[in-house]
Amino acid sequence: MNNGAQAAVVPATAAKTTRAREEQELNAAPARRKVFVKAFGCQMNVYDGERMIDVLRARGFEPAGSPEEADLVILNTCHIREKAAEKVYSELGRLRVLREKLSRDAGRQVRIAVAGCVAQAEGEAMLARAPVIDFIFGPQSIQKLPSLIDRLDAGERHMVETDFPPEDKFAKLEEQSATPPAVPPSAFLAVQEGCDKFCTFCVVPYTRGAEYSRPAADILREAELLLDKGAKEITLLGQNVNAWHGEGLDGRTWNLARLLQEMAQRLEGLHGLRFTTSHPNDMDDDLIAAFGNNDRLMPYLHLPVQAGSDKVLKAMNRKHTAADYLRIIDKLRMVREDIAISGDFIVGFPGETEEDFQATLDLVEQVQYAHAYSFRYSPRPGTPAAEREEQVPEEEKAERLARLQALLGQQQQAFNRRFLGRRFPLLLTGEGRHAGQLVGRSPWLQAVHVPGDGHAIGDIVQVEVVEVGRNALGAHIVS
């Protein structure tokens, strides 16, 4: 009895001592630093921002909910339009005020970094315009974040890292990233980066570099990790994602259709696949056929055309005609009749006449878009189109854009009206606009709001559409 009692007391005492020591070590340990990343522009920037957090998590940082909570704020920038770039400088002005306030009122030091395409394009010029920046790094330099943090901690400021080796970026990110505790039900996965097309209006080849395709083995490994951490739908990302031609598992070069098929067959628990953004010149017949023979591939394609005038398309260096684009759309609808087509349009490109613009409206009428993005042409410094003399007056751009957006809006509403009463499976990805409401994306990428009815984010439910709006659908869960 005594031996038994003594045996029971010794472990309890040891456990108490261990707990006390752990509490002392915890209290003595420095608080984990926090990082807040704000992404501007494309989904690739969102993905890159998530990778920044992964890398910094391995270095003792944790995500912050707002800049006010953060020790480091990173602005991951977009340079595709002038307005997007100017937003960054406005945000830097607000951060300068916040930094001064926290330093004065709380004795806290907040570091500020700028990443992404504006950082790549403007580099040293950004520091001259906004000296509040502590360091700058481009899209291909995310893997250098640990060394930049070390240099920052050592007292160095105004560092600029804008190298261009995308293969190093992805390899190093795998080595450096900590495993996040969870990921959203709908996750992004970058498979391709850079662009070789050199459209005359676009800065991407200069800010993201040449096209690079990740090996299939690396993509599948990351996809499996995403699924293990809670993802059920994966969107493959790339500046020209359908230009992906990576090393396959058999050592041969695969195209995107082959990669999508391998993912559909290999990945257990995968509800759906999507990919964006595509270029018409890389829409091969295999990829078109995939919309009919890959049951995990969602019936939605974002395929920018930019203009309907062959004269304007040539000036843009698009290397396809309006007829080429329309033939692709016809092939897609022969394979998948209900496919949703989305696009991008630039209005008022240098030299665009009213006749050229009418050709764009004619193309839109023929395609019947489910959704589209449209913008006034914005000259980007360093691109050939910015140097052209035939710049269209801003008031003409605005008038044409209003006409185009009115037509696109009518088509989007008509597309959505076709879904009234329709049933389909829906992955619930977040909270809706109202209390108790959840939201997901239909297979055709419409936002769908439903009453929660005891369900949770991450559930896959069968829904019936009962309400149709221009930008979203309302539905009830039927099972």
N, C-alpha and C positions, 0 to 999 in steps of 0.2 A: 504493500500500500504506500509506504513512505517513498520507495523508489519511484513508484508511479507518480506520486504527487510532485516529487522533485523534477521528474522528467517533464511534467506539464508546465512547471514554473519556469524552467530555464529557457525554452523557446519563446515564451511570452515576454520575458525580460529582454531577450535578444531582439525580438521584434520591436519592442518599445524603443530600445536604444537605436535600432536601425531607422525607425520612423523619425526620431528626434534628429539624427544625423542628416537624413534626407531633407527635413525641413530647414535645417541650418544651411545646407548647401543650396537649397532653392532660394532662400532669402538672400544668400550671399551672391548668387549668380546675377549677372546683369540682365535687365529686362530685354526681351527680344525686340529688335527694331521692327518698324512697320513700313511697308511700301504701298503706295497708291499709284496705279497705272491708269491713265485716261487715254483711250484709243480713239483716234479720229479716222473717218473714212472707211476703208474696205474691211471685209471679214478677215483678210490676211493680217491686218493690223491688230484685230481682236486676238487672233491666234498668237501672233508674236508677243502681244502683251501678256497673255497667259504663260508663255514660255519664260518671259522675264521673271514673272512671279515664281515659277518653278525653280529657276536658277537661284534666285535670291533666297527662296525658302531653304535651300541647302546651305546657304551662308548665314542662317540665323534670322532671316526676316520672316514676317508673316503679313498677310494682306491687311490693309487698312480699309475701312469703310468710306473714308473721305479724306481729302487733303489735310483737313484740320487734325486728323489723328496720326498722320504719317510723319516719319523721319526722312523719307525719301519720296519725292513725287516725280513720276516719269510721264511726260507727254509723248505718246506714240503717234506721230504726225502723218498727215496725208498731203501730197503736193499736186494732186491731179487737177485741182482748180484753185484759182486765186483766192476765192472766198474761204476755202478749207485752210489754206496756208495762213491767211490773216487771222483766223480764229485762234491759231496757236499763239500769236503775239498778244492778242487780247487776254488769253488765259494766263500768259506769263506776267502780264501786268497785274492781274488779280492775285497770282501767287506771290509776287513781290510784296504786295500789301499784306498778305497773310503772313509771310515770313517775318516781316518787320513787327507785326502785332504779336506773334507768338514769342519772338525774341524779347520784346519789351515787356510783355505781360506775364509770360510763363518761363522765361529763360531757356526756351527750347530752340534748337537749331534745326531748321528744315532744309534739306538739300534738294536741288531741282535739276533734273536732267531732261534732255530732249532727244527722242529717238525717231526712227522712221524716215520717211522720204524727204520731208523738209530738212531734217538734219543732214541727210546725205547730200541734198542738192545745195544747201546754203552754208553748212559748216561754220567756218570762221566768221562769215558775214552775220550769222545769227548771234554770235558772241558780241560783235560790235554793236548790234542793234539792241540786244537784251543781255547785258552783262550779269543779270541775276542768275543766269544758267551756270551750274557748276561743271557739268560735262555733257558732251554730245556724242551720240553713236548712231551709226546707220543700221539699216535692216539686216546687213550681213555680219554685224559685229555684236550681236546679242551674247554670243559665247564669251565675249571679253568683259562682261559685266563684273565678274568676281575681281579681276585685276583692276578695273576702274574703281571699284569700291575700295580696294586696298590703297590705291593711290589717293583717293579722296580722304580716307581715314588718316593718311600720312600728311595731309595738309595741302596736297596739290589740287589746283582748280583749273577750270577752262580747258579741260582735255577734249580732244576731238579724235574719234576713232571711226573711220569711214572706209574700211577695206571692203573687198568684193568677192571673197571666196565662199559661195553658198554651200559647197560640199563640206567645208570645215564647220560652218555654222551648225548644220544638222548633226554632224558627228559629235561635236563638242557639247551640244545641247543634251544629247542622250547621256553623255558621261556626267554632266554637271547637274542635271535637273534632279530635284527631290521628287518623290512620288506624292502627288496631291492626295488628300484624304478622300475626295470625291470629285466627280465631274458632272456637268449637266446631262440630262437625258438626251439632248441633242447636242453633239459635240463636233468641233472642227478638227481637221487633220490636214496639214500642209503636205502636198505630195510633189509640187512643182513650184519653182520660183524663177522670176526673171522673164524677160521678153526679148525676142529677136526680130520682132515685126517692124519696129521703128515707124509707127504711124506718126505723121508730121505734127500732130497736136499733142503728143503724149510724152511725159517725162519718165515713164516706168523703165525703159531700157537704160536710162542714165542713173536712176536711183536704185533699181533692183538688180541691174546687171543682166548678163546673158542667161538664156533658159537653162535650167538645171532640173533634172528629174531624179528624185530619190529612189534608191533600190526598193524593189517590192518587199524584200524581207524586212527592211526597216519600217516600211509603212504598215505591214501586217502586225509586226511586234507592237507598234504604237497603238494600232486599232484594238488589239487584244487587251492592252492595258486600259484603254478608254472603256471598253465593255466591262472589264473587271471592276472598274471604279464607278459604274452606274450608267454609262451611256447606252442608249438603245438605237440611236440613229446617228450616222456619221456623214458629214459633208466634207468632201475632198476639196481642198483649196489650191489655187494657183493663179498667177497672173494670166497665164494661158493654160488652164488646167488640162484641156484636151490635147495639148502638145506633149503631154507626159509620154515619154518613151524611156522607161527605166529598165534596169537589169531585173529579169524575172527570176523565179526560184530555180529554174532550169539552166540559168546562166545565159539565156538568150534575151534579146530585147523584146519587151512586151509593149503593147499599146494600152491605152486607158481602158478599152473594153475588156481586155484580158485581165487587167488588174481588178476591175469591178466584178468580174465573174469569179475570180479567185476569192475575193472578199466575201461574196454572197455564199459561196460553197463552204468556206473554211470557218467563218466567224459565227459561233453559236450565240444565240441571243440577240443577233442583229435584226432590228425591225425594218430599217430602211437605209438607203444610200442616196446621196445627192452629190453633185459636183458643180463648182462655179469658180471662175468665169471662163467661158469658152470663146474661141475665135472661129468664125465660119471656115477659114482655110484649113482648120484641123478637124473638122467634122467628117471623119471617114465613115465608110459604110458599116464597118464593124461597130462603131459607137452608135450609129443610128439604129442598127439592128438590136443593140443591147436594150433599148427601150421596149422591145417586144419580147425578148427571150430571157431577161434577167428580172425575176419577180421581186427582188429587193430594191431595184432601181425605181425611184419615184418618178411619176409622169410629169416632170417639170424640167425645163431647160432655159437657162438664161443665155441668150445668144445675141450679143450686141451687133447691130448693123451700122449705126451712127448716121447714115443718110440714105436716101433713096435715089439720088442722082449719081449716075456713073461718072460724070465730070467731077463732082465733089469727092466721090470715093477714090478716084484716081489722085486727086490733089491731096487727099488724106494718106495716100500710100497704103490703102487697105488691101490691094491686090485681089479683090473680088468685085464682081458687078452685082447690081440689084437682082438680075436674073439668076446668078449663081446662088444668092441667098434664098430666093424664093424656091429654087429647086430643092434645097436642103429642107425647107419647111414642108414641102410636098412629100418628100421621102419620110420625114418624121411622122406625118399624119397618116401615111399609109401603114406605118408600123404600129403606131399608137394613136388612134383617132382622137382620144380625149386629152392629149398632151397639152400642158399649159406652156405657152411660149412667152418669154419675157425678153426685153431688149433695152438697149441704150441708144439715145439720140443726142446729137450735137446740132443745135440750131444756130445759123448765122456764121458758119465756117467762112473764112476769107474767100471772097469770090462767089459765094452763094447768091444766086438770083432768085426772084420769085418763082420762075419756072423750075429751078432746082428744088426749091422748097416744096412746090406742088408735087414733084416726083416723090419726095419723102411721104407726103400725105397719101399719095396713091399706093405706095408700098404698105403703109400702115393699114389702109383699107383692105388690101389683099391678105395680109397676114392675120389680122384680128387678134391682137395681143391680149393676154390675160393680165399683164402688168408690164410697166415699162418705166424707165428712168429717163428724163429729158432735161437738158441744160442748155443755156446760152453758151456759145463758144467763149472760152476764157484763155487768152494768150498766156502760155507758160514760157518764161525766159529760157532761152537755150534750145527751143524747139524750132524747126524750120518754119512752121505755120505762123509763128509769132513775128517773123521777119517779112511776111507778105504784105504788099501795099494795099490789097483790095479788102481791107477790113470793113465789115458790115457795121453800120451805125447801131448803137445800143438800142435805140427806140425800135428799129426794125427787128432786131433780135427778140426783143420783149414781145412785140406784136405777134411774130411767128410762133414763138414758144407758147403763148397763150392759146393760139389756134390748135397747135399740136397737142397740148395737154388736155384741151377740151375733148378732142377726138379720142385720145388714149383713155381718158376717164370714162367716156361712154362705152368703150370696148371692155374695160375692166368691169363695169357694172353689168354689162350684158353677159360676160363670162360668169360672174358670180351668180346671176339669177338662174343659170342653168342648174344650180345645186340645191335649189329649194326642194325639200322633201327627200333629198338623196342621203343614203347611208354609207358610211365608210369608217375604217378604224382610225383612231386619233391617239397619238402619243401626247400626253399631258406634260407640258414643259415648264409651266410657270403659273403664277397667280394672275388672275384677270383684273379688269379695271374696277370691279365692284367686289364688296365683301362676299366671301363664299364662292367666288367665281374662279374657275381655272381656264387656262388657255393652252392651245397647242397649234400645230401647223398641219393642215390637210396634206394629203399626198401631192396636191397641186400648189402647195405652199401658201394657201390663204390662212390668215389668222382665224382661229375658230374659238369662240368663247362659249363655255358650258357651265351650268351650275355644278358645284363640286360634288354634291350628293354623296359625301363620305369617301370620295376617291382622293388620291394623292398625286403629287407631281411624280412622274415616272411611270404611272399606270398607262396601259394601252386599253382604250375603251371603244365600243361601237357607238357612233353618234348618228343622229338624224338632224339635218339642217332645217330649222324652223324660221330663221330670219336671215335676210340678205342685206348687206350694206355695200358701199363702194369698196371699203378697205378691209372688211372682215365679215365673217359669218357667225350667226348665233345658232346653237344646236342644243339638243337634249341628249343625255346618255341613255341609250336603249338597252345596253347590256354591259 
